[in-house]
Amino acid sequence: MLKKINRLNRDRDIKKVFRLGKRCVEPDLSILTLANTSKKERPIRVGFIVSNKVDKLATRRNKLKRILRQAVRGLISGLCSNYDVVVTVKPGIKFPYHASALEKQVKDGIGKLQIIQKSKIKIQN
């Protein structure tokens, strides 16, 4: 699990990111970011969306969310604060899910959206 302060779980916050955020599209994922406009600094918050269209079985959808949380957990210390991020899984992804491929897509997408602190993490291609 992500720490509570790093979770984006309110419906209105997620809808705001969808409405106003920047999007990066990867083969199996879509990643959206929106900078927080509050005056005080807040930690980055991340939400995950895996719909029924991805897989009808809840156990498989939950597995995907666990893989994505693990990928983000490893990156979270090197990400810029004051951002909200939503990671959405596209319906075309096939079972079994490969954690390394999904982790690479998360890193690449976050790198394209330029919310990585340059001094903390280097992205390998």
Number of C-alpha atoms within 10 A of each C-alpha: 10 15 8 9 11 19 17 19 14 9 8 10 16 21 12 12 20 17 11 12 18 14 20 18 15 16 11 16 21 18 24 25 23 21 17 17 10 8 7 7 11 16 17 21 22 23 22 20 16 19 14 11 11 17 17 10 9 12 10 16 18 12 14 24 20 15 17 21 19 15 19 19 16 11 17 17 15 16 20 17 19 18 19 24 27 24 24 19 24 17 14 12 13 10 10 9 13 11 16 11 10 20 19 16 21 23 20 18 21 23 18 14 15 13 19 21 14 13 7 11 14 12 11 7 6
